[in-house]
């Protein structure tokens, strides 16, 4: 699991300065040799999105209901390790991803995505990130039509993609038939 941690940066300077900001706790101490800056983002305002998706290719087992079981921990780590980099590259304000539960029905996976509240991606952006990750994950699958963000289904995104695809096929067919 990826969490915010203090960041330290040392830069040579010649003055003495101390700065403290409470929103995202920044402390700078400067002496003749170095400047040491520590930023703790744990106190910054955050937003959480609840994401769920179904994995059709795996079977649910009752030990996935117990968050302390080996099966739960292994599956949660597998999902977090593969989806955190996707979220980090797609969303600059992404903080962390936590698997919080699994439910029967093949396997429904429930995750919390945490963001700095300066920019929180919308449902379509999150859904698209998970759709693009679906073809690259291993050990589990993401059924695209089952993705929900804060309880809102992604089926509208799938329908729009299908309409665009259908339009392109009709257009291509028309172009090819006119060339003969």
TAVENRA-V164094 format. One record per residue. N is the residue number from 1. RES is the residue in one letter. PSI is psi in degrees with one decimal (NA if undefined). NEAR is the number of other ideal C-beta (glycine too) atoms within 8 Angstrom. D_FIRST is the distance of its C-alpha to the first C-alpha in whole Angstrom. Layout:
BEGIN
n-><N N>
res-><RES RES>
psi-><PSI PSI>
near-><NEAR NEAR>
d_first-><D_FIRST D_FIRST>
END
This chain:
BEGIN
n-><1 2 3 4 5 6 7 8 9 10 11 12 13 14 15 16 17 18 19 20 21 22 23 24 25 26 27 28 29 30 31 32 33 34 35 36 37 38 39 40 41 42 43 44 45 46 47 48 49 50 51 52 53 54 55 56 57 58 59 60 61 62 63 64 65 66 67 68 69 70 71 72 73 74 75 76 77 78 79 80 81 82 83 84 85 86 87 88 89 90 91 92 93 94 95 96 97 98 99 100 101 102 103 104 105 106 107 108 109 110 111 112 113 114 115 116 117 118 119 120 121 122 123 124 125 126 127 128 129 130 131 132 133 134 135 136 137 138 139 140 141 142 143 144 145 146 147 148 149 150 151 152 153 154 155 156 157 158 159 160 161 162 163 164 165 166 167 168 169 170 171 172 173 174 175 176 177 178 179 180>
res-><X X X X X X X X X X X X X X X X X X X X X X X X X X X X X X X X X X X X X X X X X X X X X X X X X X X X X X X X X X X X X X X X X X X X X X X X X X X X X X X X X X X X X X X X X X X X X X X X X X X X X X X X X X X X X X X X X X X X X X X X X X X X X X X X X X X X X X X X X X X X X X X X X X X X X X X X X X X X X X X X X X X X X X X X X X X X X X X X X X X X>
psi-><135.3 125.9 155.6 136.8 161.0 143.0 128.2 137.2 126.5 126.7 132.7 137.3 -179.1 5.7 171.9 122.5 146.8 123.7 134.8 129.6 132.3 -27.9 -48.8 37.4 93.8 130.8 123.9 125.9 128.0 136.9 -174.9 -28.3 -45.9 163.2 130.3 118.3 127.5 126.1 123.3 112.0 4.9 -28.1 -6.8 152.3 134.4 162.6 145.6 136.1 133.8 120.8 138.1 151.7 158.9 140.9 109.5 -25.6 -0.9 156.7 139.5 140.3 149.2 -26.3 -12.9 -12.6 -22.3 110.6 -14.2 -0.2 155.6 -38.8 -44.0 -49.1 -43.9 -44.8 -41.8 -44.9 -41.1 -43.9 -46.3 -43.7 -36.0 -29.7 -24.0 -46.5 -34.2 -47.4 -38.0 -41.0 -29.2 -30.1 110.1 -22.5 9.3 134.7 -56.7 167.8 131.8 128.2 126.1 -21.9 160.9 149.2 152.9 150.9 66.7 -114.1 119.2 128.5 129.2 126.7 152.0 129.9 129.1 133.5 152.3 138.3 0.4 -32.6 116.4 120.6 151.2 177.5 -44.3 -42.2 -42.9 -44.9 -45.3 -36.9 -42.0 -36.4 -41.0 -29.5 -22.0 -36.2 -8.1 -9.4 151.9 147.5 -14.6 164.8 160.0 110.8 112.1 -40.7 -8.5 -3.7 127.8 147.8 119.6 39.7 0.5 125.6 151.5 6.7 -28.8 -37.6 -43.6 -39.8 -43.0 -41.1 -41.3 -40.1 -40.7 -44.3 -45.1 -42.4 -44.7 -40.2 -43.7 -44.2 -45.2 -42.7 -44.0 -44.0 -43.2 -37.9 -27.9 -16.2 -12.0 NA>
near-><7 7 6 8 5 6 7 7 7 8 7 6 8 3 5 6 8 8 7 7 7 5 7 9 12 11 10 11 8 11 6 5 4 9 12 10 12 10 10 11 10 6 8 10 6 9 9 8 12 10 13 11 12 11 13 7 6 9 5 11 6 5 9 12 6 7 6 5 9 6 9 14 10 8 14 9 8 10 12 12 7 14 13 12 7 13 12 9 5 9 11 4 10 12 11 11 14 9 12 6 6 12 8 5 7 11 15 13 13 12 13 11 12 11 15 11 10 4 9 8 10 6 9 7 10 13 12 9 13 16 12 9 12 10 5 8 11 5 5 14 9 13 11 10 8 11 15 11 12 7 5 7 7 16 7 7 11 10 8 8 8 8 8 8 8 8 8 8 8 8 8 8 8 8 8 8 7 6 5 4>
d_first-><0 4 6 10 12 16 17 21 23 27 30 34 36 39 39 37 35 32 31 28 27 25 24 21 22 24 26 28 30 33 36 38 36 32 30 27 25 22 20 17 16 15 18 19 19 16 17 15 16 16 16 17 19 21 21 24 24 23 24 23 23 24 21 18 19 18 15 15 17 16 17 14 11 12 13 9 8 10 10 6 8 11 10 8 11 13 12 12 16 17 16 17 16 12 10 7 7 7 9 12 15 17 21 24 26 24 21 20 16 15 12 11 11 11 14 16 19 22 21 19 20 22 22 24 22 18 21 22 18 18 21 21 18 20 22 19 17 18 18 18 20 20 23 24 26 24 21 21 20 21 23 25 26 25 29 30 28 30 33 33 32 35 37 37 37 40 42 41 43 46 46 46 48 51 51 51 54 56 56 58>
END
